[in-house]
Amino acid sequence: MAYAAVTSLLQTMDLVISPDANFTPRDDDRFASLVEKLMHLKGFLEVSVRRHGDLEKGKILERRIEEVVHRAEDIIEMHFYGMRSKGEIKKRSRRKDYKIFQQGMKEVVEQINSIEEETATGRGDQSNLHSGRYILGGSTSWHAPNCESTIVGMENDLVKIQDQLTGSSCNLEITTIVGMGGIGKSTLAKMLYDDPLIVYHFYVRAWITVSQDYRVKTMLLGLIRFVAQLTDDVCAKYDEPDEQNRVVLKDGINQLSDQSLAEQLYRSLKGKRYLIVMDDVWCNDAWDDVRRSFPDDKNGSRIILTSRLKEVALRVNAKSAPHHMQFLSVDEGWELLKSKVFSKRQGCASEELEEIGRRIVDKCRGLPLAIVVIAGHLSKTDKNVDVWTRVADNVGSLVAKNQEQFSNIIAMSYNHLPHHLKACFLYMGAFPENIDVPVWRIIALWIAEGFLKREMSKILEKVAEEYLEDLIDRSLILAEKRINGRVSTCRIHDLVREFCLRQAEKENFWYVMRRRDLLSPEGLQNHRRLCVHSDIFPYAVSEYSNPQVRTLLSSNSSTGLSFLTDSVLSCLGFKLLRILDLISYYFSDFPIQVLKLFHLRYLALSTSGELPTKASKLGRDFGKWCNIPFSKRTTNPPISISNLVNLQILIVHWGMRESHNLPLDIQMMTQLRHIHLKGAVVYFDDLFLTETKNPLVLSNLQTLLTVSSANFSRKKMFPMAIVPNLKKLGIIVSDKNRDFFLNDLSSLQCLETLKLTFVDSRNENSSAVSRWDAFPPKLRALTLCGGHLPWEDMVNIGKIPELEVLKVKDRAFVGRIWETADEGFLGLKFLLLEKNEIEIWEATSDHFPRLQHLVLRMCGCLEEIPFGVGEIPTLQMIEIYSCAHSVVSSAKRIQDEQQSYGNDDLEVRINLV
């Protein structure tokens, strides 16, 4: 985790080292030099260590870098923590602390200098590099894997790709198969390769397993073996690294260069209808090295390529979408388990064993390899209820013990990750199993951790989205839900999560603290991130806290909240915390002790108390106090939420009271990026809503959820100028100001997502959307909840020029008939109708010309989906949840109609529960 440590320290220095920090010129020079050295180490880690020939030496060097960078971060952050408390510390003590700081910085710089010299020497030694190829285990093979004739859950995949391989197209075509390790890519490819129809159809077939560590010559020779029918013995002897042990093949083939071998393969395939399988491809270079050897004679030749990486599949064939392998259903998984455990002589399983077996399969989450591993264990045990129950209770550990069949497979994907993605991937292990995690939360945590590389032209949230998509494309993270192409929730397979936890603990990256760890906490002292089970949190923070910890996440397995008081946090020893997630706990008042955590970047909690504020007491003088440079303030900071000057993400779940204030103090917190407020009507402090001289601009703030529409009334107008880059806004709209609040939103030039929740809507069919141009000009996503608006207002919503996502929930509109108007929704791609009383929906394909995704949820009165919707050329998916059977029937008719036209891409998902 050296790369994550370096990136984190660079961002820490960006945050805490400001012009008013009162450092000497010598300190400034030292910091500038340190930044330069860190950038050097970062570049070295990105290139050299990744390709280091001696893996063990590389790991040792990475660990040294990680340790010294962590020490530098501890020294810097502890010093700033002390400076923040300088009002409480005597002058002599401050001088002593400063000397300790200087000496510590001198030592870490010397250690970094030593590492720098070593890395400079290593860069000059090219003998340790492997020609740009990854040395991560695995090797090229020309043997197709063994595969049993029984295949479960892949029948549709088999038929679909068979049709592609034997179709009428004469051009050379490439089929790519993508999926996570162990999901059955190679199994499917082998079933296709050995299928009698395929064997009959192609004159020549060849199989090559590429893997991570490949040699071009070995790949070419492996392919020539099938074409020229060379024996395994000859090929093996040819591939001997010792020239004396090689045999001379006919025509002197062992003397040929890679280019000559490529030409020979081309000539051997010329004029023949061939099928080539390239299994387990990890990089684009592997394809580029051999692709010119495959002639296109317009005779229907085909290539199958399997990979865990979507990027590779798209590089090989950018014209066609990869074939994504799906997880097995419980029924399919049980059939696979049963076929492996019970022989024909043993017959079928009893009803009791089947029930337990299905529970085992469910815990494997549809991953074929995991099911096969468990089946192998069950086949060697007694087939009784007690044994199977024990297996069902320990599925994860049983699979984890089988290093060769599972852990090593995931380890290959992990080792292949670039440095900047490893920490992000391991972080996923912190989330509880079997849940879908909101993407906004993952991104917020990655930002607060400092994992993301700053790029001049991109905001951090965009960088984080690209990281997430990269991990999804590498088949390590599963995108559970997408809206308009963007992932909204995701998860990892439970068995991948087990790998993350083991690897994170091995690398001292992350530790999940359970009750049993209270008895043996010795191993906790080296971890910088802790996830603590909720029932032991009070004991953990009081007994085993240490200043090295930067992240503390609580994990509550129950649905209710645990109650805590501020006194529990009074002994909090994690002085340098940057992430504190207490959302699983309820505080009757805001925990004041949290305000001492100067370095906090992410705070999540549940409380009935107001956010602490000094603004109301200082009145208009508060603005003057805020503008005093940090180094010149003569008094301690007031008890205020603004003490957390480095806070980037604020999440508060309120309850017990009907309304809360967002204080003016927030305006001082210029690092804020996202504010999530839930469970109450939130008003801005009166000082916020009146004219102030030279207000601080929250230029980083992108999310503000959720505030009252009263803040945008005639009497109280929120100054939009202080949030110029706001991208996401949630408003609770009351009847009192539903006619006016929209008037000023058009000034939010960067707003892309808007959620309007109407409350106390007593006047049905009362218009609140009289002008489409009242909405922000760049608005892309709009959610409407409640409101009881007339369907006629949809005409104005349809005219919003950039609108791509529309969610209509909880009787947002009332009336029996929605007659969609012409020339509206020209760019809409996603439409959700949920809990609406509409009975008749009149629409054609012209009304939604770009719609891709339609979701109908709990629309019990709706009679059917307009048939014209099925004629939309861009439509990819229809989802139906708890709607009438007539709606389901109309969706199936639409799908059947499209399939009759040859359109098999339209997917219909139905859930009547």
N, C-alpha and C positions, 0 to 999 in steps of 0.2 A: 504493500500500500504506500510505497514511497512517493509515487506520483500524486496520489490524493493528498498526502501530507504537504508536499511542496505547493500544490495548487491552493490548499487551504491557507497556508501561511502567507502566500502572496495576497490573498483576499483579506486576510486579517490585517495585514499592514495597510492595505487600502482603506479599511474601515477606521482603524484606531489612530493612525498617524495623520493628523490634520495640522493645518497651519497654526492653530491656536494651542497646540500641545506643549509649547514652551520648551522645546529641545534646544540644545546648543548646536552651533554649526558643525561641531565634531560629530555629534549624534546624527545629524542629518546626513553627513557624509558616510557614516557607518551604515545607516539604513539604506542609502542609495547603493552602496557597495554590496550589501546583503541581497538586495533585490536583483542586482546584476548576476550574482552568483547563483541565486535560486533559478533565474531564467536559464542559466547555463545547465544546471542539473535537470531542469525540466526538459530541455532539448535533448540532453543525453538519454534520459529515460524513455523519451518518445522514439528514439532511433536505436541507439547502441545496445542497451540492455535487452531490448526486445529481440535482437538478433544475435545475442551473445552465444558463442559456441559452447562455453562451459556453463551449463545451467546452474550448477551448484554455486559456482563463483559469482554468477550474476545475482542469485538470490541473496547471498551474503552481503554483496555490495548494496543491493536495494535495502536490506534491513538496516545497514549502517546509515544510509541516507535518511531513512525514515526516522531513526532514533535521534539523530542530530537535529533534524528539522523539527521534530516534536519538542525537543528540549528548547530550541530557539523560540518556538511559539509559546511554550510555558513561561519562559523568562519575560518575553514581551508583554503577554497578557497579564501576568501577575504584577508587573510593574505598573501597567495602566490601571489595574484594579486598585493598587495602592494609591496612585495619584488621584483616583476618583474619590477616595476616602481621606484625602489630605486634610480636610477640616477637622478630622477626628484624631490626627496623628501629630505628635510634636515635631518641631522643625529638625531637631537632632536626629530623630528616627527617620525622617524623610531623606536626610543626607546619607545616612547609613544604607537605606534601601537603594538609593541611587548608585552608590558605589558597588553594591552587590549586583545591580542591574548591569553596570558597565563591565564588571569582571566577567559575568556570565556571558554577555554578548561577545566579549573578546575571545573567550574559550570556544564558543560555538563557531565563530568565524574561522578560527584556526583549524578546527576539525573539518569544516567545509572546504577550506583551502587544501587540506590533505587529500580529501576525496576528489577535489577538482583535478589535482595533479595526477591522481590515479586514473581518472576517466580520460584525461588527455592522453596518457600513455596507452590506454586501452584502445583509443580511437585510431592510433597509429598502427596497431597490430591487427592487420587484416586477416591474419591466419585464424583468428577466433570467429570470424564471420563466415556465414554459410551461403554465400552468393545470393543473399536476399531471401532465402527460403527459411521458413519457420522450422525450428527443431523442437518439436513439441510432442513427439511420440507418434507412432504409426508409420507405415511405409507403403510404398506402391506395391500392388499385387495384381497378377493377371488371372487369378482364380476367382470364379464366381462363387459366392457363399452358398453353403448347403441350405436347403429350404424344404421343409416338409410340404407334402402335397395339399394338406388341409390348410385353408386360409379362411379366417373369420373376420367379418366386418369390412373387408376390402373388395367385396364382389362388385359394387358399383364402380369403384376406382378401376378395377381390372377391365370391366366392359368399356368404360369411357376411354381409357388409354388404348385399348385394343383397337377401337374404332379409329383413333388418331393414327395409329401405326399402320393400319391396313387400309386407310381411306383412299379416296380417289385422287388426291393431290399427287402430282408427279414430282414436285419440287422436293429437294432435301429439306426435311422439317426436323425441328428439335423439340422434344418434350422434356420439360424440367419438373422435377418432383422435389418439394421443399417441406421440411418439418423438423421438429426437435429430435434430438438423439433418442433412439429407442421407440420411435413411433411407427416404424415399419417401412421406411423408404426403400431400403435394400431388399426387404422381403417382397414388396410389391414389384420392384424392378426384376427380381429373379423369377417371380411367377410369370411375368410377361415374357422374359427371356426364354423360359422353358416351355411356354404354352405351345401345344402342337400346331395351332393355327399360325403362330408367329414363326415357328421352325419351318413350316412348309412355305410360308410367304417369302422369306428372305433367303437369298442364295448364300450369304455370308453373315455370320454373327460373331461378335467379339465383345469380350467383357474386360474392363480394366478398373480396379479399385485404386483410386488415386491417393487418398488420405492426405495428411498434413505435410509429411516429409516425403516429397516425391522427387524422382529423377526423370528428366525428360527422356533420356535414352532408355530407361527401364520401361517407361510408358509406351514408347514407340515399339520396342521389342515385344512387349506383351501383346500389343495389337497385331503385329506382324505374325506372332505365334499362331493366332487363330486363322489369319488369312493364308499364310504359307504352310500351316499345319506342322510347325516345328514342335518337337517333343518338350515336355517340361524339363527333362534332364539337360537337354542342349541349352535351353534358355537360361536355366539356373547357372550352368557352367559359364555361359557367356557373360553373365552379370557379375562374375567374381571380380572383386577389386584388384586382386593380384593377377597381372597380365599372364604370368606363367601358368596359371591354372585354367585359363580360358581355352576353349576349343575353337578351332577355325571352322566357321560355318561355310556352307557352299557359297560360292561367289565372293568369298572374303568379307562377309557382312560384318564381322567383328572389327574390321578396319575402318568402317564407315563413320563419318561424323553424324551429329544429330540431324543436320540438314539433309544429308544423304539418306539417312534412315527415313526421314519424313517423306522424301521423294519416292523411296521404295514402297512405303506404305500407300502412298497416293496411286502409284502405278498398279499395285496389287488390288486395290479397290476399284480401279477405273473400269467402268462398264458393268459392274456388278451391283445388284440391289442388296444393300447391306443394312444391318442393324448394329450400331455401336452403343454399348452401355458404359458410361463413365460414372462410376459410383463413388460417393463420398468426396466430392470436390470442395476444397476449402478456399481457394483463391482464384481470381480472374486469370492469373498467369498460367495456371495449369491448363486452362482451356485455350488461351492464346498460343501456347507452345505447340499445340497439335491440330488446331482447327483447319489449318491450310492443307492438312493431309487428307481431308475428307472431300472427295470430288462430288459435284452435283451434276449428275448425268440425266436429270429429269426422269428418273426411273422409279421414284417412290422410296428412295433410301431414307432411313430414319436414325436419329440419335436420341438416346435417353440419358439425361444427366441428373443425378441426385445430389442434394446439398442441404446443409442446415441453414445456409445463408441466402436470403432472398436477393441480396445484391449480386451474387454470383449468377443466380438463375436469370435475372433481368439482363445481365451483361451478355449472357449466352444467347438469350432470345428475348429481345425487347418488344417484339410484336405481339407475343401471346403471354397471358398471365400464367404464372407457375401453377402447377397442380399442388394445392396445399393438403397435406395429410391431416385427417381429422381424428380426434380421440374416439375410442370405441364407446358405444352406449353401454349401459349396465347389462342389457340383454346380450349384446355381442360379446362383452367381456366375460360373462358367465359361460357362454358357449365355448370361448377360447379356454378358459380355466378348466371346464369340464372335459374338453377334448384332451387336455394334457394330463389330467389327474386320473381319469377313469378309462381303463381299457374296455374294449368291447366285451371281454369276458366278465368284467366286474359290473357291467350294467350301469344304470343311472344312479345319481345321488338321491338320498332320501330327502323328503321335504324339509326336514330340519337342517340338513347339511346345505341344501340349496339356499335356504334363507341366510345362513351364515356366509356361504360362498358369495352371494350377491353383495353382502356387506363388505366382504374382503375386496371384491372387484370395485365397489364404489370408492373405497379408500385408495385404490390404485389410480383413480381419476382417469380411467380410460386409456392409460399408457400400456400398449401391448407388452413391452419388455418387462415392465413391473409385474404384470399379470403372469408372464411366463416364469419369472424368477420365483414368485410365490407358488406357482403350480409345481415347480421343481421341488420345492420344499415339502409341499403337501403330498406329493406322490411318494415320498419316502417315510411318511408318518402314518400312524393309525387313522383310519377314516371314521373318527367319532366326534361327537359334538364338543367335548371338552378340549380336544387338541385343536380343532378348527376355531373355537372361540378364542383360545390363546393367540392363535395366528392373527385373527381379526383384530385383536387388541394391540398387535405389535407389527403391523404391516410395514410402517416406515423403517423401523430398525432392522427388520429381516432383509428388506431390499438394500438398505444402506450397508449391511455387512457383506454383500456380494459385490466387492470392489470391481471385479473384472467385467461383470455384466451391466452394471449401472453407473457406479460412482466414477469409474474411469471414463465412461462415455461423456458424462457431464463435465468432468475435469478437462477433457479435450476442448470442449467449447469454451470453458472458462479460461484456459491457458491461451487460447487463440484470441481472446479479447484484447483490444488495444488498452493501454494503461488507463486512459481517461474513463473507460466504461466499467472497469472491474469494481471500483468502490460502489458505483451506482447499482450494479447487479447484486452485490452482496447485501446491500441495504434492504433489498426486497425481503430478505429473510426475517426482518424485524416485525413484519406485519403478521397478524394471526392467520392460521391456515383456514382455508375454505371461505375466504371473503374476497369480494371485489374491492379494490382500493381505488378511490378517486384519484385521477391523474393530477388534479390541482394540488392535492396533498403531497404526493410523491415529489412533484416539482418544487413545491415550497420547501420541503425538507432538504432536497439536494442543494438548493440555493443557500439555505441557512448553513449547511455543512461546509460549503465552499468547494464543492466537487467540480464545479463547472468552469471551463476555460472562458475567459472574457474575450469576446470578439468585437472589434470596433463597430461593425455594421449590424450587430444583432444584440437584442436584449437577452438577458440570462434565461428568461422563460422560453424563448425560441430555441436557444442552445439546448435546454433541457428536453424540449419536445423532440429534437433531432436525436439526442442520446437515447430517449425512450424508443423511438421508431427503429433505431439501429439495433437495440436489444431485441425488439420484436422481430425484426427481419432476420436476426440470428437464431430465432426459435428458442430463446431463453425466457422471454416474457410473453404472456398470452394477452392479446387485446380482446377483452370481454365485450366491450361495447364501443361502437364508433358512431359519431354523429357528424355528418357532412365530411367524412374522411378523417376526422380527428378523433383520436382515442380519448374516451371520457372515463372509462374504468378499465383496470387491468388486474392481472394476478399472475402468480407463478404456480406451476404444478407442485403439489404437496411434496413430492419426492425431490424436486429441484430445491424446494425450500429447505429440506433436510440437508442437502449438500451445502447451501448457502450458510446455514448455521454452523456446520462443522468447519467449513473453510474460514468463516469469519472468526471463529474461536481460535483456529489454528494460527491465523495471522494477527491475532490480538486486535482485530478490527471491531468486533461486536460481541456482546455477551448477553444472553437472555438469562436473567436471574430468577431462579425458582425457589420455592420454600426450602428445599434440601440444601441450597447453597448457603443458607444462614449458618449451617453447622460447619462449613468448610469454606470460608471466604478468601482463603489465601490467594487463589488464582484470579481474583477480581481486581487486584491492585494495578495491573498493567493495562487494563482496558480503558479506552476513552469514550466508549459508548455502552450504555446499559439500557436494557429493556427489563423492567421490573414488573412482576405479576402484582396485580392490585392489592391482593390480600396481605402482602408482606411489605408494601411500600413504606408505611411509617417506620418499620423496624430497619429497613434497608437504608433509608436516608439518614437515620440517626446513628447507626452502628458502623456502617461500612462505606461512608462517603469519603471521597478523596479529591483533591484539587485537579487531578489529571482528567477527570470525567468532563466531557464537553456536551454529551447528549444523554438525556434521561427521558425515556418514553415509558409511560405506564400502559399496562395491558390488563383490561378488565374483561373477563370472559362472561360475566353476567350482563343482563340487560339494564339493571339498575345502576345508580350512582353510589359510590362509597362516600361517606361524609368525612371531611377533614377540617381541621382548624389551622389557623395561621401559626399556632405554636409548634405544629409538626415541622414546619419549615424553618423555625428559628435556629435549629441545629444543623441546617443544611450546609454540608461541607464542600459542596461542588461550586466553589467560588467562580470558576471560569466557564460555567455552563453557557452554551450558546443555543441549545434547544431544550425546552422544558415543556413536555406535553402532559398536562394534568386534566385532560378533558374527561377522564373517567371518574373524577372526584368532584364533589360538590363543596364549595365554600360559601357559608352564609354571607360573609363579607369578603371583599377583595383581599387576598393574602399580601400584606404589606411587605413581608420579608422578600418577596420576589423582586422588589424594586432595588435590592442591593446587587442584583446580578447585572453588572454593568455591560458585560459582553453578550447578553442575551439577544438572539436574533429571531427566535421562534418561540412564541408563547401561546399555549392553548389551555384554557381552563373553563370550568363551569362555576358560576357564582350568581348570587342575587344582589351583590354589592355593586355600587357605582365604580367606575374607573377613578382611581385617586387623582385629584386635581388641586392645584394651587392657584389656578387661573381665577377662580371665582373670588378668592380672598385678595389677590393682588389687583384684580380688576384690570383696568387698561394699562397699569404699570407692568403687567405680566409680559407684554410684548417687548418692553425695554429690557427686562431681566433676561429674556430669551436671547437678545442680541449681544449680551455681554460675552466676550470671548471666554472660553473655558478656563484659561490660565489666569484670568484677572478677576474671577468671582471671589469675593471675600467671605461668602457664606456657603454653607452646605446647600446642595440642591434641595428644593422643597419636596415634600412628600407628594410625588406626582408620577403618573404613568410616563411622563416625558423623561424621567430619570433613565429610562431604557433607551438611550440615544442610538444604540445600534440595532434596535428592533426592526425587523423587516416584515415579519408575519405576525399578526395579532388575530387570535381566534377566541371569541368569548361566547359561550352558551349561557344566556340569561334565563331566569325563571323566577317564579314567585311574585313578580311585580309586572305591572302592565307596560311600563315605559322606563326608559333609561336615557341618560344624556351622553353624548360624545363630546368630551370637553375640548376647550380651545388648546389645551396642552398638546393635543395630537399634532397641531400645526408645527410644533417644534421638532417633531420626530421625522426628520427629512429622509431617513433611510427606509421608511415604511413602503412596502410594495403591495401588500395584500391585507385587507381588513375584512374578516368574516364575523358578523354579529348575528346571533340567532336567538329566537325565542322571546323577543320583546319588540315593542315599537320604539325606535331609536330616534331621538331628536338631537340636533346639534345645539351646543351651548349657545345662549343668546349672544355672547361675545363673538362667536363664530359668524353669526348672521348679520352683524352690524358692520358698518364700514370701519376698517382699521387701516392705519398708515403702514405702508410697506409690509404687507403680510408675507410670511414665509411661504414659499411655493413647494408643495409636495410633488415634485416632478417625477419621483419614482413610483408614486401610488398608481396601481393599475386596477385593483379590485376594491370595491366598496359595497358590501352586502351586510345587512339590508337596512335601509333608513326610511323614515316616514316622509310621505309626500308633503307634510306640513312644512318641511324645510324648503319647499319650492313654491310657497304660497305668496300672495301679494304682500302680506305683512312681513314675512320672513323669507328672504331670498338668499340661498346658499351661494357664496362667491365661487362660481365655476372656475375662475381664473387660477385658483390655488391648486387645482387638480387637472392640469392641461393634458396629461397623458393617460387619463382614466380610460380603461378598456372594458371594464365589466361593472355594471351597476344594478343593484336590486332596490326596488322601492315598494313600500306598502302604501297603497292608495286608499284614502278614506273618502266618504261621500262629500265631506266638506270642501275638498279642494280637487276633486276629480276633473273639474272643468278647466283648471288652470295650470296644473303642475307640469304638463308637457311643454308649455310655451318656451321654457328656457333650456330644455335638454338639447336643442339643436346646436347650442354653443359648444357642446362637448365633441370636438372635432375628431377625437381618436376613439370614441366609444364604439365598440363592436358588439357587445352583448348586453341586453337589457331585459330584466325580469320585473314585471309589474304584477303585484298581488293585490287584488281589490278586496277590501274588508268593509263590513257594514253596508253592503250594497242592497239597499232597500228599493231603489227605483229601477225596476227591470226595463230594458230597452232604452235606458238613458245613455246617450252617446257620450263617449269620452275620447274618441279618436276622430275629431272633426277635420284634421289636416294631416296629410301624410308627411308634409315637409316640416312638421313639428318635431319629428324624430331626428336623431343625430345622422349626419350625412353618410357615415361609414358603417352604419348599423348592419350587422350580418346575421345576428341571432336574436329573436324576440320570443319571450315566454309571457303568456297572459293567463293568470289564474283568477277565477271568480269574475266579478264585474257585471255579469248578466247583460252584456252589451248586445245590441241588435246585429244580426248578421250583415246588415247593410254597411256596418263599419269596416267589414273586411275589404271593401272596395279601396279604402284609403290605405289599409295595411298592405294590400297587394301592390301598391304603387311605390313602396319604399324601394329605392333603386338597387341597393346592394344586398337585400335580404336573401339569405340562403337557408336559414333554419327558422321554423315557426312551430312553437308548441302552444296548443290551446287546451287548457285544463280547467276542471272543476267549474263547469257552467260559465266559462268565460263569455260565451255567446249563448243566447236563448232564442228559441224559435224552432218550428218543425222543419223548415226547409232552408238549406244553404244553396243558393243559386250563384255559383261562381261567376264573377263578372269577367268580361273580355279584357284583354291587354293588362292583366295583372299577374303577379308572381312569376315574372319572366325569368328570374334567376334562382327561384326556390329549389333546393335540393333535398331537404328533409322536412317532413310534415308529420306532426303528432297531434292526434285528436284523442283526448282522454277525459272521461266522465262528462261528456256533453250529451244533451238530450235531443240532438238532431235525429230526425227520422228519414228525411230524404236529402240526398246530396247530389246535386246536378252539376256535372263537370265533364269536360272533354280533354283530350290530350293537348289541345291548344291552350288551355288554362294553366297548365303546369308543364311547359315544354322541356324543362330540365330536371324534373323531379327524379330522384334516385331511390329514395327510401320513404316508405309510408308506414306509419305505426298507428293502429287503432286499439285503444285500451279502454275497456269498460264503457263502451258506447252501446248500451243495451237496447236502445230504441232504433238505432240505425238499421235500415232494411237491407241495404247492399252497398257494395263498392261500385261506383259508376263504371260501366264497362269501358268507357273512354279512357279511364286511368290506365288500363292495361295496354293501351296503344301508345303510351308515352315511350319513345325510343330509348330514353336513358334509364328507365325504371329497372332497378336491380333487386329490390327486396320489398316484400309486404309482410308485416308482422301483425298478428291478431291475438289479443288477449281478452278473454272474458267478454266476447261479443256474441250476438245471436248466430244461430246455425246458418241462417240465410246469408250473413256476411261471409262466413267461412265458405259456403258454397260458391258465392260470387268470386271469391279469391281463387278458388280451385278452377273455376271456369276460365278465369283470366289466364291462369298458368297453363291450362290445357290448350287454350287458344294460341298462346305464344309458342308453346312447344310444337304445335302443328305447323307453325311457320318456320320452324328450325331454330327458335330462340330458346336455348336450354339454360340461359344465364339467369332468368328470373327465379328468385328463391322465395318461397312462401313458408313462413313459420307460424304455427298455430298452437296456442295454449288456451284452452277453455276454462282453466281453473282460476 
